[in-house]
């Protein structure tokens, strides 16, 4: 498969006063379209920073980062906004559901910028909830759902827009082991069914072992020896 994500010699440093602290040091990697990749590594290794670049939330200082033909280092602000709206879905550790909205309304919120009729938004949201096996919980509020169920609503919200790349930052980090495994399995099943490319940051080596590609980060670099495993389709 051709790569959906290409990073070459990606650099980033943050200024703390007059001190420049490198965060990414020449990150080079590719992720083929339609694959499930995991980024692993110790805290402070640059994983979440790199994920933010992939999502168009921050800009690298140098190097190259191209996702689905969009040059994220050189793109203008308006192009980055369009990129985030049209190509990217996000799933976070703490769900980020709106407590005053029901499950189906939270999923509909992911469609807010699209010019869709209210019935069409509702249809798509219910369909997305059904894909994560939560159709029966459509009318419930987040406080009425378990952590694992809330994360599945968040996954439905991210996927309802049909992104080309889904980014997940520690999506099981706030769950117990059993719930985390179930959420991860659901995410994996949806990735295979929809053919979306997924990149997940995780500290769980057992979950990472179930992906197609493991990218191990250390001190702002991808370790080449750990970036070559791609499971057979």
NORLIN-V911055 format. One record per residue. N is the residue number from 1. RES is the residue in one letter. SS is DSSP state (helix for helix, strand for strand, loop for the rest). PHI is phi in whole degrees, -180 to 180 (NA if undefined). NEAR is the number of other ideal C-beta (glycine too) atoms within 8 Angstrom. Layout:
n=<N	N>
res=<RES	RES>
ss=<SS	SS>
phi=<PHI	PHI>
near=<NEAR	NEAR>
This chain:
n=<1	2	3	4	5	6	7	8	9	10	11	12	13	14	15	16	17	18	19	20	21	22	23	24	25	26	27	28	29	30	31	32	33	34	35	36	37	38	39	40	41	42	43	44	45	46	47	48	49	50	51	52	53	54	55	56	57	58	59	60	61	62	63	64	65	66	67	68	69	70	71	72	73	74	75	76	77	78	79	80	81	82	83	84	85	86	87	88	89	90	91	92	93	94	95	96	97	98	99	100	101	102	103	104	105	106	107	108	109	110	111	112	113	114	115	116	117	118	119	120	121	122	123	124	125	126	127	128	129	130	131	132	133	134	135	136	137	138	139	140	141	142	143	144	145	146	147	148	149	150	151	152	153	154	155	156	157	158	159	160	161	162	163	164	165	166	167	168	169	170	171	172	173	174	175	176	177	178	179	180	181	182	183	184	185	186	187	188	189	190	191	192	193	194	195	196	197	198	199	200	201	202	203	204	205	206	207	208	209	210	211	212	213	214	215	216	217	218	219	220	221	222	223	224	225	226	227	228	229	230	231	232	233>
res=<X	X	X	X	X	X	X	X	X	X	X	X	X	X	X	X	X	X	X	X	X	X	X	X	X	X	X	X	X	X	X	X	X	X	X	X	X	X	X	X	X	X	X	X	X	X	X	X	X	X	X	X	X	X	X	X	X	X	X	X	X	X	X	X	X	X	X	X	X	X	X	X	X	X	X	X	X	X	X	X	X	X	X	X	X	X	X	X	X	X	X	X	X	X	X	X	X	X	X	X	X	X	X	X	X	X	X	X	X	X	X	X	X	X	X	X	X	X	X	X	X	X	X	X	X	X	X	X	X	X	X	X	X	X	X	X	X	X	X	X	X	X	X	X	X	X	X	X	X	X	X	X	X	X	X	X	X	X	X	X	X	X	X	X	X	X	X	X	X	X	X	X	X	X	X	X	X	X	X	X	X	X	X	X	X	X	X	X	X	X	X	X	X	X	X	X	X	X	X	X	X	X	X	X	X	X	X	X	X	X	X	X	X	X	X	X	X	X	X	X	X	X	X	X	X	X	X	X	X	X	X	X	X>
ss=<loop	loop	strand	strand	strand	strand	strand	strand	strand	strand	strand	strand	strand	strand	strand	strand	loop	loop	strand	strand	strand	strand	strand	strand	strand	strand	strand	strand	strand	strand	strand	strand	loop	loop	loop	strand	strand	strand	strand	strand	loop	loop	loop	loop	loop	loop	helix	helix	helix	helix	helix	helix	helix	helix	loop	loop	loop	loop	loop	loop	loop	strand	strand	strand	strand	strand	strand	loop	loop	strand	strand	loop	loop	loop	loop	loop	helix	helix	helix	helix	helix	helix	helix	helix	helix	helix	helix	strand	strand	strand	strand	loop	loop	loop	loop	loop	loop	loop	loop	loop	loop	strand	helix	helix	helix	helix	helix	helix	helix	loop	loop	loop	loop	loop	loop	loop	loop	helix	helix	helix	helix	helix	helix	helix	helix	helix	helix	helix	helix	helix	helix	loop	loop	loop	helix	helix	helix	loop	loop	loop	strand	helix	helix	helix	loop	loop	helix	helix	helix	helix	helix	helix	helix	helix	helix	helix	helix	helix	helix	loop	loop	loop	loop	loop	strand	strand	strand	strand	strand	loop	loop	loop	loop	loop	loop	loop	helix	helix	helix	helix	helix	helix	helix	helix	helix	helix	helix	helix	helix	helix	helix	helix	helix	helix	loop	loop	strand	strand	strand	strand	strand	loop	loop	loop	helix	helix	helix	helix	loop	loop	loop	loop	strand	strand	strand	strand	strand	strand	loop	loop	strand	strand	loop	helix	helix	helix	loop	loop	loop	loop	loop	loop	loop>
phi=<NA	-69	-72	-87	-119	-132	-120	-135	50	-76	-126	-155	-136	-111	-91	-117	69	-103	-101	-94	-112	-64	-114	-116	-126	74	-67	-132	-167	-138	-130	-65	-61	80	-102	-113	-115	-117	-108	-122	150	-69	-60	84	-84	108	-62	-69	-61	-62	-62	-63	-66	-62	-85	72	-87	-137	-120	-72	-78	-166	94	-131	-143	-121	-126	51	85	-99	-82	-78	-81	-98	-62	-75	-53	-64	-68	-69	-62	-63	-60	-64	-74	-99	-121	-119	-121	-120	-131	-115	-64	-105	71	57	-83	-83	-65	-86	-109	-72	-58	-68	-69	-63	-68	-59	-60	-70	-106	-57	-86	-87	-85	-122	-71	-58	-62	-70	-61	-65	-61	-66	-66	-65	-64	-66	-65	-64	-67	-99	63	-129	-58	-73	-102	-57	-92	-91	-90	-52	-64	-92	-114	-69	-60	-64	-68	-63	-68	-68	-63	-63	-65	-60	-63	-72	-87	-64	-84	57	-72	-85	-138	-106	-111	-129	-102	50	-66	-110	-67	-104	-118	-71	-59	-67	-65	-63	-65	-67	-64	-64	-63	-66	-63	-64	-64	-67	-60	-68	-69	-98	72	-79	-84	-124	-125	-122	-91	-149	-97	-95	-66	-69	-69	-60	-66	-90	-96	-80	-145	-110	-111	-97	-103	-149	53	79	-130	-86	-80	-56	-67	-103	-104	-108	-84	-127	-69	-67	-69>
near=<6	5	9	13	14	9	12	8	9	17	13	14	9	7	8	5	4	3	6	6	8	9	9	15	8	9	16	8	9	7	11	12	9	8	13	12	14	14	14	13	9	5	3	4	10	15	11	8	11	14	13	9	16	14	10	10	6	7	6	13	7	7	13	10	15	10	14	8	4	10	8	15	11	4	11	5	6	6	9	11	8	8	14	11	8	7	11	15	12	10	13	11	8	5	12	5	11	8	7	4	10	9	15	12	10	15	15	12	10	12	13	6	4	7	2	8	5	6	6	8	12	10	8	12	17	11	9	13	16	9	10	12	7	13	8	4	12	12	6	9	10	14	5	6	12	6	11	11	10	12	16	13	19	15	15	15	13	13	15	13	9	6	12	10	16	15	14	13	12	11	16	14	9	9	11	6	6	6	13	14	10	9	15	12	8	12	14	11	8	13	13	8	7	8	6	14	16	13	15	15	12	13	5	8	6	6	14	11	7	7	13	7	14	12	12	11	15	9	6	12	11	11	9	6	5	10	12	6	7	8	7	3	2>
